[in-house]
Amino acid sequence: MSKIIKPYKDSKLGKKEQVAQMFDNISENYDDLNRVISLGIDVKWRKKVVKIVGKNNPKQILDIATGTGDLVLMMASLNPDRIVGLDISAGMLEVGKRKIKKAKLSDKIEMIVGDSEEMPFNDNTFDAITVSFGVRNFAHLDKGIKEIARVLKPTGVLVILETSNPTKFPFKQGYKFYTNFILPIIGKIFSKDKVAYSYLSESANSFPFGEAFNNILQKNGFTNTKDTPVTFGVATIYTASK
């Protein structure tokens, strides 16, 4: 990204601290609001991620920026030995823990507060690592991706689901209008944090996608990078190996 985009422009906190604060603020109604904003399509995208991850029959799975645990709950169906969900926001994790307990998966899924740039795991620990709508919130993108490469096994797979910008008419124009105007209005009406959804739309519009993001992955220790746009390019699934 050409500039670092932060949620609270008047705050003296760094991006990392601001992102944690923002997600703590919106954690209780994040799931409901997210379903409304994405029209429920994000569930289909996550199912695609689970299918890709499942091809390698992973035993150790890490989900970074796990939020309220939507993806770790879905990946439990792959029956791995261990799933770890890591997030910088304790508020989001608390919501996730309640969902996991309700699903009776607390013995299978571990949720921990942690920094994606300094993870508490040994080198070459995980068979699969996923990130859904989280890499654009990294304070230092290159450092975060290098850290992912460090804890991923040489035979492992990285799967990232992230927002992207449609490039074809009329989806390009429609998506820009939706993210710039409609999404922040919905956020202001239904969220107690009035700037959170403005930040989420701004960061989505400015984040590198497609080949540009593949290049960032390659620069920081990954190979066999592939990008697959979904739903007219409003999101993209990236796969890569170490």
C-alpha positions as CSV (number, residue, x, y, z in Angstrom):
1,M,0.0,0.0,0.0
2,S,1.2,3.5,-0.8
3,K,0.2,4.7,2.7
4,I,-0.7,3.2,6.1
5,I,-4.4,3.5,6.6
6,K,-5.6,3.6,10.2
7,P,-9.1,3.4,11.7
8,Y,-8.8,6.5,13.9
9,K,-6.9,9.3,12.2
10,D,-6.8,11.6,15.2
11,S,-5.4,8.9,17.5
12,K,-1.8,8.8,18.5
13,L,-1.9,5.0,18.7
14,G,-0.2,2.9,16.1
15,K,-2.2,0.9,13.5
16,K,-1.9,-2.3,15.4
17,E,-3.3,-0.9,18.6
18,Q,-6.1,1.0,16.7
19,V,-7.2,-2.1,14.8
20,A,-7.4,-4.1,18.1
21,Q,-9.4,-1.2,19.7
22,M,-11.7,-1.0,16.6
23,F,-12.5,-4.7,16.5
24,D,-13.0,-4.8,20.3
25,N,-15.6,-2.0,19.8
26,I,-17.6,-3.7,17.1
27,S,-17.2,-7.4,18.2
28,E,-20.6,-7.9,19.7
29,N,-22.5,-7.1,16.5
30,Y,-19.8,-7.9,14.0
31,D,-21.2,-11.2,12.8
32,D,-24.7,-9.8,12.1
33,L,-23.5,-6.7,10.4
34,N,-21.0,-8.7,8.3
35,R,-23.8,-10.9,7.0
36,V,-25.8,-7.9,6.0
37,I,-22.9,-6.1,4.4
38,S,-21.7,-9.1,2.4
39,L,-25.3,-10.3,1.7
40,G,-24.2,-13.6,3.1
41,I,-21.8,-14.3,0.3
42,D,-18.8,-14.4,2.6
43,V,-20.0,-17.8,3.8
44,K,-19.7,-19.3,0.3
45,W,-16.2,-17.8,0.0
46,R,-15.1,-19.4,3.3
47,K,-16.4,-22.8,2.1
48,K,-14.1,-22.5,-0.9
49,V,-11.2,-21.8,1.4
50,V,-12.1,-24.9,3.5
51,K,-12.2,-27.1,0.4
52,I,-8.7,-25.9,-0.7
53,V,-7.3,-26.5,2.8
54,G,-8.8,-29.9,3.0
55,K,-7.0,-31.2,-0.1
56,N,-3.8,-31.7,2.0
57,N,-5.5,-33.4,5.0
58,P,-3.8,-31.0,7.4
59,K,-3.3,-32.1,11.0
60,Q,-2.2,-28.7,12.4
61,I,-4.1,-25.6,11.2
62,L,-3.6,-21.9,12.1
63,D,-6.2,-19.3,11.3
64,I,-4.7,-15.8,11.6
65,A,-7.0,-12.8,12.3
66,T,-9.6,-15.4,13.2
67,G,-12.0,-12.8,14.6
68,T,-15.2,-14.4,15.9
69,G,-14.1,-17.8,14.6
70,D,-16.3,-18.4,11.5
71,L,-13.5,-20.1,9.6
72,V,-12.1,-22.2,12.4
73,L,-15.6,-23.5,13.0
74,M,-15.9,-24.5,9.4
75,M,-12.5,-26.1,9.3
76,A,-13.3,-28.4,12.2
77,S,-15.1,-30.5,9.6
78,L,-11.7,-31.4,8.2
79,N,-11.0,-33.3,11.5
80,P,-7.5,-32.1,12.1
81,D,-5.6,-32.8,15.3
82,R,-5.4,-29.1,16.2
83,I,-6.9,-25.8,15.1
84,V,-5.6,-22.5,16.5
85,G,-7.4,-19.2,16.0
86,L,-5.2,-16.2,16.6
87,D,-6.4,-12.6,16.8
88,I,-5.2,-9.3,18.2
89,S,-8.7,-8.4,19.4
90,A,-9.7,-10.0,22.7
91,G,-13.3,-8.8,22.2
92,M,-13.6,-10.7,18.9
93,L,-12.1,-13.8,20.4
94,E,-14.6,-13.8,23.3
95,V,-17.5,-13.9,20.8
96,G,-15.7,-16.7,19.0
97,K,-15.2,-18.7,22.1
98,R,-18.9,-18.6,22.9
99,K,-19.7,-19.9,19.4
100,I,-17.1,-22.6,19.7
101,K,-18.4,-23.7,23.1
102,K,-22.0,-23.8,21.7
103,A,-20.8,-26.0,18.9
104,K,-19.0,-28.2,21.5
105,L,-15.7,-27.8,19.8
106,S,-13.7,-26.3,22.7
107,D,-11.5,-29.4,22.9
108,K,-10.6,-29.1,19.1
109,I,-10.2,-25.3,18.7
110,E,-7.9,-23.1,20.7
111,M,-8.4,-19.3,20.5
112,I,-5.5,-17.1,21.6
113,V,-4.8,-13.4,21.6
114,G,-1.7,-12.8,19.6
115,D,0.2,-10.5,17.1
116,S,0.4,-11.9,13.6
117,E,3.9,-10.3,13.3
118,E,5.3,-12.0,16.3
119,M,3.5,-15.4,16.7
120,P,4.2,-17.7,19.7
121,F,4.8,-20.7,17.6
122,N,7.9,-22.7,16.6
123,D,9.3,-22.7,13.1
124,N,7.6,-25.1,10.7
125,T,4.6,-25.9,13.0
126,F,1.5,-25.8,10.8
127,D,0.3,-27.8,7.8
128,A,-2.1,-25.1,6.7
129,I,-2.4,-21.4,7.5
130,T,-5.5,-19.3,6.6
131,V,-6.2,-15.6,6.8
132,S,-9.7,-14.3,5.9
133,F,-10.1,-10.6,5.6
134,G,-7.2,-10.0,7.9
135,V,-4.0,-9.2,5.9
136,R,-5.1,-5.7,5.0
137,N,-5.2,-5.0,8.8
138,F,-1.5,-6.0,9.3
139,A,0.5,-3.0,10.6
140,H,3.6,-4.2,8.6
141,L,2.5,-6.4,5.7
142,D,5.9,-7.7,4.7
143,K,6.8,-8.6,8.3
144,G,3.5,-10.4,8.8
145,I,3.9,-12.5,5.7
146,K,7.4,-13.4,6.6
147,E,6.2,-14.5,10.0
148,I,3.5,-16.7,8.3
149,A,6.3,-18.3,6.2
150,R,8.3,-19.0,9.3
151,V,5.6,-21.0,11.1
152,L,4.3,-22.9,8.0
153,K,5.8,-26.3,7.3
154,P,7.8,-26.6,4.0
155,T,5.0,-28.9,2.7
156,G,2.2,-26.7,4.0
157,V,-0.3,-24.4,2.2
158,L,-1.2,-20.8,2.8
159,V,-4.8,-19.7,1.8
160,I,-5.8,-16.1,2.0
161,L,-9.2,-14.7,1.4
162,E,-9.2,-10.9,1.0
163,T,-11.2,-8.1,-0.5
164,S,-10.2,-6.9,-4.0
165,N,-11.6,-4.5,-6.5
166,P,-13.6,-5.6,-9.5
167,T,-11.9,-4.3,-12.7
168,K,-14.7,-4.7,-15.3
169,F,-17.7,-2.4,-15.9
170,P,-20.2,-2.1,-14.3
171,F,-19.0,-4.1,-11.3
172,K,-16.0,-1.8,-10.8
173,Q,-18.2,1.3,-10.5
174,G,-20.9,-0.4,-8.5
175,Y,-18.5,-1.8,-6.0
176,K,-16.8,1.5,-5.5
177,F,-20.1,3.2,-4.9
178,Y,-21.1,0.5,-2.4
179,T,-17.9,0.5,-0.4
180,N,-17.5,4.3,-0.4
181,F,-21.0,5.3,0.4
182,I,-23.4,2.5,1.3
183,L,-21.1,0.4,3.6
184,P,-20.1,3.3,5.9
185,I,-23.7,4.4,6.2
186,I,-24.8,0.9,7.3
187,G,-21.9,0.8,9.7
188,K,-22.8,4.2,11.3
189,I,-26.5,3.2,11.7
190,F,-25.9,-0.2,13.2
191,S,-22.5,0.0,14.9
192,K,-21.5,2.0,18.0
193,D,-18.1,2.7,16.4
194,K,-18.9,5.3,13.8
195,V,-15.6,5.2,11.9
196,A,-14.9,1.4,11.8
197,Y,-16.8,0.7,8.6
198,S,-15.4,3.7,6.9
199,Y,-11.9,2.3,7.7
200,L,-12.9,-1.1,6.5
201,S,-14.1,0.2,3.1
202,E,-11.1,2.6,2.7
203,S,-8.6,-0.2,3.5
204,A,-10.4,-2.6,1.1
205,N,-10.2,-0.1,-1.7
206,S,-6.5,0.6,-1.3
207,F,-5.1,-2.8,-0.6
208,P,-3.0,-4.4,-3.4
209,F,-4.8,-7.4,-5.1
210,G,-4.2,-9.9,-7.8
211,E,-0.7,-10.0,-9.3
212,A,0.4,-7.1,-7.0
213,F,-0.4,-9.2,-3.9
214,N,1.2,-12.3,-5.5
215,N,4.4,-10.3,-5.9
216,I,4.3,-9.4,-2.2
217,L,3.9,-13.0,-1.2
218,Q,6.8,-14.1,-3.5
219,K,9.0,-11.3,-2.1
220,N,8.5,-12.6,1.4
221,G,9.1,-16.3,1.1
222,F,6.3,-17.9,-0.9
223,T,6.1,-19.6,-4.3
224,N,3.4,-21.2,-6.5
225,T,1.2,-18.2,-5.8
226,K,-2.2,-18.2,-7.4
227,D,-5.1,-15.7,-7.2
228,T,-8.7,-16.7,-7.9
229,P,-11.2,-13.8,-7.9
230,V,-14.7,-14.6,-6.6
231,T,-18.1,-12.9,-7.1
232,F,-17.0,-10.6,-10.0
233,G,-13.7,-9.8,-8.2
234,V,-15.0,-8.2,-5.0
235,A,-12.8,-10.7,-3.1
236,T,-9.9,-13.0,-4.1
237,I,-8.6,-16.3,-2.8
238,Y,-4.9,-16.6,-2.8
239,T,-3.0,-19.9,-2.4
240,A,0.7,-20.2,-2.0
241,S,3.4,-22.6,-0.7
242,K,6.6,-22.0,1.1
